[in-house]
Amino acid sequence: MTKPKVLAIVGPTASGKSDLAVELALRLGGEVISTDSRQVYRGLDIGSGKITTPEMRDVPHYLLDIANLAKETYTGADFSRDAKAAIENILKRDKLPIVTGGTFFWLELLRGRKAAAPVPPNPILRAELEKLSNEELFTKLLEKDEVRAKTIDEHNRRRLIRSLEIIESLGKVPSADKGVSTPYDWVILGIDIDKADLEKRIKTRLENRLKKGMVDEVENLLEQGISSDKLISFGLEYRYITEYLQNKITYTEMQELIIIKSRQFAKRQYTWLKADSDIIWKKFPVDVDKLEEEVKTLLDN
């Protein structure tokens, strides 16, 4: 039996994935599913690069603004469940599901190449763990699951807490490489952008976001009672703007750190993506007219 086709668009941060997804959706009768671990939260808008209503150009988008920043932690298992439901909804109406975003691990879950631990959030345990520093969390993880500790960013507070939460339930963090079969036939497009072009886009993007009020967005979230630790845990813009508002760094240092860390993040993303032989790479700027015809052929095969 032929599996239904699903299109995914990947690439480093600031490479134009969202715009390309909308353009192809308009041409191919598609609808877009976001794979971004920050854009699921209401309130994380400018800093996360969440697509705006005008930018959507009437193309339906899924998994944006579905979680409460103050009350919920949205996990990979949550995403896998909700994204599959969105795909089925789109397919039932004979539309093309187009998946895009910067959280590539979530895409791996959806493609059946990774597996998420089926452990629900434990608010009591999380409240206890929140009292610990990142260093203390990492030490605790090292004691309980040395294998997981070797593969985690010891400064990523959300991942540290989530790992300890899973260990509390299962005894250890299951191997992420135990994938499951996928009911879909995936076409994966990658945006290949030169380093100089990408760095220019990262800088311009930051300037635009600051003009749109990104600092005000973070300040408003803090005033609403969102903890500084939680905002810092989202990294990049949210981390360094929060530190600026705490007077830990200057405005200029904030800008410089966001640019530097965004470049480093893009490099790590490329390393991840280049290991995937299924990705069909397209040079930036993408010739959308030519790509449209290529994608139609891929979808028909």
Steps between C-alpha positions, in 0.01 A plus 500: 500500500636842403572727794374861489765761427613758755739782412752637750721806464815525710800729520694707751344782696431813291517310168140577402322172573168659599478718189583210271242280672229762440599549137492126429174463691338760275627329186439138604184523707680450829455584866786558744584322825756674723779299662630766736528443875466871580224597258253260663480744792268798509705813567827385342443687176767740378791326669403161361446634149138385500337560164242780502148484357587717195810286435283185498317636192185307596687168513380302806772443762495245781669466841553870559380662827363176643676492839482722808846631578426545871337164562619242248811331373435377148704186429612310195238236578233772501625623165509155345138439602372841384699508176373158395143616562566812291647294215197272496267801501681652204515175303129434548430822311738402219747770594879466523649505854812719506707470816760762586679653797826503690450218752639218289472240775123544484508437126702185568226385739237562236698315234539198728878538519499576872279405791367723779473380858127464586531676835250773595621814683543462876424845648600404857840369391551797269433743783776331701743493209439867422666583833829357375763675290593368156824364645311314772252363246781375279679337795178322594452382143860377485438292811175351373566452126857551385415408141238778473730745676763452230255603225332803658582871505577548869370859479163406348284516810181373333674190362672430833171514691317296238771231508480473880122484473523207258755325722269536798233312306696250289832466682699638207451701183419255217724504197375766259604285203231238547281624221163370389347457157333796332172480307615777265731531203725798576648748255762707684632824350799680653598864447875519442614857567854639483658602830531866399136521391384329816699729727357802320147366544555429869617857556214652300247278673618615841479866397144448374388317812640769725312763299179297536531511878675177598640652820153623596364151439743347750444781750123447479539127558705566811238745624231235443679272741696277262819418689833622370635145529228372269566768239874443521438129444363579151844622399624747238284815491303420814809418702706804416216752504404373845859540615506851354181588690663363814792739439741208466612608152479820295271554201798472264618180669149361469498561124847355453420188702177432310684523167793283616279236658265498198797431273614218727147361511479505120830312481368229734183478294701449183701224669176325596341539157803405292494155661158436346542349153127532427513880476482649150707818523408817311735794473392833647342709359261228390354515149139435605366458145751223431455351846123484454537275198760283673280454805198412287706225339619371838146499635369311198762224522 
